Each structure stands twice: as C-alpha cells, then as structure tokens.
Amino acid sequence: MSFELFKKVFFTLILIALGGAALSYIFIYHVHGRGVSAKDGWLFDISGYHQGIRESKLTKKPVFLYLRRQACQRCIAFEYDYLNNPQIKRMLEDYVKVQVNIDTDRTHERFADQFNLNTYPSLFVMFDPEHHVSSYLVLEMNQIWVAQDTLQKGNFMPLSEASFSLSVTRATILARKAANTEELSGETPP
C-alpha cells in the first residue's frame, strides 16, 4: 500500500471517528434525557391537542399545553430543568399534557397563532379550547406570572419550582372558572 493511500484512509477514519464523537456528544448532552416523553403521559402535536381536549372533557382534568419551537435552546433547558423535574412531573400527573412544536409545518404555525404568542416556550392551561389561560412564562428574564383572583391581577415572580407550581395552579383555577361560567350562562365571560 502506498503512503498516499495509507494517508487518505487514515484521515478518512479520523474524520469518521470525529463525526461519531460529535454526534455522541450532541445526543448525550443535548438530546438524551431532555424533552418530554409519551411514557410520562405527553401527547404531541395538533392531533395530540385534539385528543387531549377529548380526554379533558371525559376526565375533567385540565389540559396543560406546552408550545415550543424545535431548535429553541430555552425550551430544551426548560424541559430539562422544569418539565423533567420529579416534583413538577408529579404535579403534572393531574393534567392532560400536550406538547406542540409550532415549527413542524404551516398548519402548526397557524394553530399557534390563536394563542398570540410573544415568546417560547409558552404554557397554557384550559378545560376547553375557548378559555385558555397563560402562565406568561418569560424565560429570558427567568420570570413567571402568578395570577391572583383574575389574570389581570398578580405578580411576576422569579422562576422556581414553587413559583412554577403556583402559577400553573392559579391558571388552572382561572381556566376552570372561565369554562364553568360559560357552561352556566352559555356566554363567553368578559
């Protein structure tokens, strides 16, 4: 074997090894163990959303809707730090959980338009599609909105496990009130 051929084979093998190492790094540190999983009860995309609404009506559990972008680094960090946190996972067992990647295609983008999103990830709680309540999560500032008696009254709090749980709980109460008000009166609340 000539030295030139040996050199080409050697460098090709080095490039293959480096590529494999890079893919392993990406999988281990940026994909593996992050994200939400169907094994934890998550439903996905628009079909999962519609399935979640049906399940919510049958079980009377609220829908926890998580809207994200595919390559959103804040979303990945949020999933790792919060949605995969054991205490938050336990809290979310009382919800029908749905994740929608809005940049999957144009249909998903149009679906997300109804929520008037300002940032990603975005979280909503609802008992029916007409009355979704946002947690107003603002990861750029590490803040989450905790509502009081109405969504307009409340405070932004530093994002923590406790403030996340409190925000989702308050959003659930407001979403239940909104859905029940319409059921009782047949009208949309102001």
C-alpha positions in Angstrom: 0.0 0.0 0.0 1.4 3.3 -0.9 1.9 6.1 1.6 -0.6 8.4 -0.1 -3.3 5.7 0.0 -2.5 5.0 3.6 -2.7 8.7 4.4 -6.2 9.0 2.8 -7.5 6.0 4.6 -6.1 7.2 7.9 -7.6 10.7 7.6 -10.9 9.3 6.4 -11.0 7.1 9.5 -10.1 10.1 11.7 -12.9 12.2 10.2 -15.4 9.3 10.7 -14.3 9.0 14.3 -14.6 12.7 15.0 -18.1 12.8 13.3 -19.2 9.9 15.5 -17.8 11.6 18.6 -19.6 14.9 17.7 -22.9 13.0 17.2 -22.5 11.2 20.5 -21.8 14.5 22.3 -24.9 16.1 20.8 -27.1 13.1 21.7 -25.7 12.7 25.2 -25.6 16.3 26.3 -28.3 17.9 24.2 -31.0 15.3 23.5 -30.8 12.3 25.8 -32.7 12.9 29.0 -34.2 16.1 27.8 -37.6 16.8 26.3 -40.9 15.4 27.3 -41.9 11.8 26.7 -45.0 9.8 25.8 -44.1 7.4 28.6 -44.8 10.3 31.0 -48.2 10.8 29.5 -47.5 13.5 27.0 -49.5 13.8 23.8 -47.9 15.5 20.8 -48.7 18.0 18.0 -52.2 19.0 16.8 -53.6 15.5 16.8 -52.4 15.2 20.4 -54.0 18.5 21.3 -57.4 17.4 20.0 -57.0 14.0 21.8 -56.1 16.0 24.9 -59.3 18.1 24.7 -61.4 15.0 24.3 -59.6 13.3 27.3 -60.1 16.5 29.4 -63.8 16.5 28.8 -64.0 12.8 29.8 -61.8 13.0 32.9 -62.4 16.6 33.9 -58.6 17.1 34.1 -57.3 20.4 32.7 -55.1 20.4 29.6 -51.5 21.6 30.1 -50.5 22.9 26.7 -46.8 23.4 26.1 -45.9 25.3 22.9 -42.3 25.3 21.7 -40.0 25.6 18.8 -37.9 22.7 17.6 -34.5 24.3 17.9 -35.3 26.6 20.9 -32.5 26.3 23.4 -34.6 27.9 26.1 -37.2 25.3 25.5 -34.7 22.5 25.9 -33.3 24.0 29.1 -36.9 24.5 30.4 -37.7 20.9 29.7 -34.6 19.7 31.5 -34.9 22.0 34.5 -38.7 22.0 35.0 -40.7 19.6 32.9 -38.4 16.7 33.8 -38.1 17.8 37.5 -39.6 14.9 39.6 -41.8 17.2 41.8 -43.2 19.0 38.8 -43.8 15.7 37.0 -45.8 14.6 40.0 -47.8 17.9 39.9 -48.5 17.5 36.2 -49.9 14.0 36.6 -53.2 15.8 37.3 -53.2 17.3 33.8 -53.6 16.1 30.3 -50.2 17.1 28.9 -49.8 18.2 25.3 -46.6 19.5 23.5 -46.9 21.2 20.2 -43.8 22.0 18.1 -45.1 25.0 16.2 -42.4 25.0 13.5 -43.3 21.5 12.4 -45.2 22.9 9.4 -47.5 25.7 8.4 -50.6 24.0 10.0 -48.8 24.0 13.4 -47.8 27.7 12.9 -51.5 28.6 12.2 -52.6 26.6 15.2 -50.2 28.6 17.4 -51.5 31.9 16.0 -54.7 31.6 18.1 -52.6 31.9 21.3 -51.0 35.2 20.4 -47.5 34.1 21.5 -44.8 36.5 22.4 -42.1 34.1 23.5 -41.1 30.5 23.6 -41.8 28.2 25.4 -45.3 29.2 26.2 -47.6 27.4 28.6 -51.4 27.4 28.8 -54.0 25.7 31.0 -57.5 25.0 29.7 -60.6 22.9 30.1 -61.9 23.8 26.7 -60.2 25.5 23.7 -62.2 28.7 24.1 -60.8 29.5 27.6 -57.0 29.1 27.6 -55.1 30.8 30.4 -51.4 31.5 30.0 -48.8 31.3 32.7 -46.9 34.1 31.0 -43.6 32.4 31.3 -40.7 34.7 30.4 -37.6 32.6 30.4 -35.4 35.5 29.1 -36.0 37.2 32.4 -36.4 34.0 34.4 -39.9 35.1 35.4 -43.4 33.6 35.6 -46.8 35.3 36.2 -48.7 34.2 39.2 -52.3 35.4 38.9 -54.5 36.3 41.9 -58.3 36.5 41.5 -58.1 37.4 37.8 -55.4 37.0 35.2 -55.0 40.8 35.2 -54.1 40.9 38.9 -51.0 39.2 40.0 -47.2 39.4 40.0 -44.3 38.2 38.0 -42.1 36.1 40.3 -38.6 34.7 39.8 -39.0 31.3 38.1 -38.5 28.4 40.6 -40.1 25.1 41.2 -42.5 26.7 43.7 -43.5 29.7 41.5 -44.0 27.4 38.5 -46.3 25.2 40.6 -48.2 28.2 41.9 -48.6 29.8 38.5 -50.0 26.6 37.0 -52.3 26.1 39.9 -53.6 29.7 39.7 -54.0 29.4 35.9 -56.0 26.1 36.4 -58.4 27.8 38.9 -59.0 30.7 36.4 -59.4 28.3 33.4 -61.9 26.3 35.5 -63.9 29.4 36.4 -63.9 30.6 32.8 -65.1 27.2 31.5 -67.8 26.9 34.2 -69.0 30.5 33.7 -69.7 29.7 30.1 -71.3 26.4 30.9 -73.6 28.1 33.4 -74.5 31.1 31.3 -73.9 30.0 27.8 -72.0 33.2 27.2 -68.3 34.0 27.0 -67.1 35.7 30.2 -65.7 39.3 29.6 
